[in-house]
Amino acid sequence: MTEKRKSVHIHFPDRPLAPPIDGGGGPPHTPDMEARVAALEIDVKEVKATLGRLEPVLARIDERTKDMVSKADLVRLDERIGKIEIKLDERMKNLPTSESFGRLEGRVSTLPNWWTLLIFALITLSFPTILSKLLEKFL
């Protein structure tokens, strides 16, 4: 049994009116096929209009999100931070404790201050002169 296929014509307002879809040949088309297709055409127009309004919005969103951080970027950053934390923990183990700072403070307090160093320098620099004067007096 051979079936005869008919071409389907859909009406668009910007195009000339096409002949009816069912062609008057009966089944498989129902009598309300024209109304259904007309409703679909209206829906398609509305979808196209909505997409036309959304296209610039999507372009702006795409432009704004182009440089945003992705989830993969955050995962890599988290891994790097984790490695840095491990290195810092290892270095922190070698830092001086408050106890060792206390010992250091005790040592620093026994060091001469700048006045003491200045007096020592003056005495050291003037010692040869003082010695020669004393030797002249006693000799």
C-alpha positions as CSV (number, residue, x, y, z in Angstrom):
1,M,0.0,0.0,0.0
2,T,1.5,3.3,-1.0
3,E,0.7,6.5,0.9
4,K,0.5,9.8,-0.8
5,R,2.4,12.5,1.1
6,K,1.1,16.0,1.0
7,S,3.2,19.0,1.6
8,V,2.4,21.1,4.7
9,H,2.1,24.9,4.3
10,I,2.2,27.2,7.3
11,H,1.0,30.8,7.1
12,F,3.4,33.6,8.3
13,P,2.1,37.1,8.2
14,D,5.0,38.4,6.2
15,R,4.5,35.7,3.6
16,P,1.5,35.1,1.3
17,L,-1.2,32.8,2.7
18,A,-0.6,29.1,2.1
19,P,-3.3,26.6,1.2
20,P,-4.9,24.8,4.1
21,I,-2.9,22.1,5.8
22,D,-5.3,19.2,5.7
23,G,-6.1,19.9,2.0
24,G,-9.6,18.5,2.5
25,G,-8.4,15.0,2.2
26,G,-9.7,13.8,5.6
27,P,-7.6,11.9,8.1
28,P,-4.9,12.1,9.5
29,H,-5.7,15.8,9.9
30,T,-8.5,16.9,12.2
31,P,-10.8,19.7,11.2
32,D,-9.4,22.0,13.9
33,M,-5.9,21.7,12.5
34,E,-5.9,25.2,11.0
35,A,-6.9,26.8,14.3
36,R,-4.2,24.8,16.1
37,V,-1.5,25.8,13.6
38,A,-2.6,29.5,13.8
39,A,-2.3,29.3,17.6
40,L,1.1,27.9,17.3
41,E,2.1,30.6,14.9
42,I,1.0,33.2,17.4
43,D,3.0,31.4,20.1
44,V,6.1,31.3,17.9
45,K,5.8,35.1,17.3
46,E,5.6,35.7,21.0
47,V,8.6,33.4,21.6
48,K,10.6,35.2,18.9
49,A,9.6,38.6,20.5
50,T,10.7,37.4,23.9
51,L,13.9,36.1,22.6
52,G,14.6,39.4,20.8
53,R,14.2,41.2,24.1
54,L,16.3,38.7,26.0
55,E,19.2,38.7,23.5
56,P,20.7,42.0,24.6
57,V,20.2,41.2,28.2
58,L,22.0,37.9,27.8
59,A,24.8,39.7,25.9
60,R,25.2,42.1,28.9
61,I,25.2,39.2,31.4
62,D,27.8,37.4,29.3
63,E,30.0,40.5,29.2
64,R,29.7,41.0,33.0
65,T,30.4,37.3,33.8
66,K,33.3,36.9,31.4
67,D,35.9,37.9,34.1
68,M,34.1,36.3,37.0
69,V,35.8,33.6,39.0
70,S,34.6,30.1,38.2
71,K,34.2,27.2,40.7
72,A,37.3,25.6,39.2
73,D,39.3,28.8,39.9
74,L,38.1,28.7,43.5
75,V,39.1,25.1,43.9
76,R,42.6,25.8,42.6
77,L,42.9,28.8,44.9
78,D,41.8,26.7,47.8
79,E,44.4,24.1,47.0
80,R,47.1,26.8,46.8
81,I,46.0,28.4,50.1
82,G,46.1,24.9,51.7
83,K,49.7,24.4,50.5
84,I,50.7,27.8,51.8
85,E,49.1,27.0,55.2
86,I,51.1,23.8,55.4
87,K,54.3,25.7,54.7
88,L,53.5,28.4,57.3
89,D,52.7,25.7,59.9
90,E,56.2,24.2,59.2
91,R,57.9,27.6,59.5
92,M,55.9,28.5,62.7
93,K,57.4,25.5,64.4
94,N,60.9,27.0,64.1
95,L,60.0,30.5,65.3
96,P,61.1,31.5,68.8
97,T,58.7,31.1,71.7
98,S,57.8,33.6,74.3
99,E,60.2,31.9,76.7
100,S,63.1,32.3,74.3
101,F,62.1,36.0,73.9
102,G,62.2,36.4,77.6
103,R,65.8,35.0,77.7
104,L,66.7,37.3,74.9
105,E,65.3,40.3,76.7
106,G,67.4,39.4,79.7
107,R,70.5,39.4,77.5
108,V,69.7,42.6,75.8
109,S,69.2,44.4,79.2
110,T,72.8,43.5,80.1
111,L,74.2,45.1,76.9
112,P,75.7,48.6,77.3
113,N,73.4,51.5,76.3
114,W,74.5,54.2,73.9
115,W,75.7,56.5,76.8
116,T,78.0,53.8,78.0
117,L,79.4,53.3,74.6
118,L,79.9,57.0,74.1
119,I,81.8,57.4,77.3
120,F,83.9,54.3,76.5
121,A,84.7,55.7,73.0
122,L,85.7,59.1,74.5
123,I,88.0,57.5,77.1
124,T,89.5,55.2,74.5
125,L,90.2,58.1,72.1
126,S,91.6,60.4,74.8
127,F,93.6,57.8,76.6
128,P,96.8,58.4,74.7
129,T,96.7,62.1,75.4
130,I,96.0,61.6,79.1
131,L,98.7,59.0,79.3
132,S,101.3,61.3,77.7
133,K,100.4,64.2,80.0
134,L,100.8,61.9,83.0
135,L,104.1,60.6,81.8
136,E,105.4,64.1,81.3
137,K,104.5,65.1,84.8
138,F,106.1,62.1,86.5
139,L,109.1,61.8,84.3
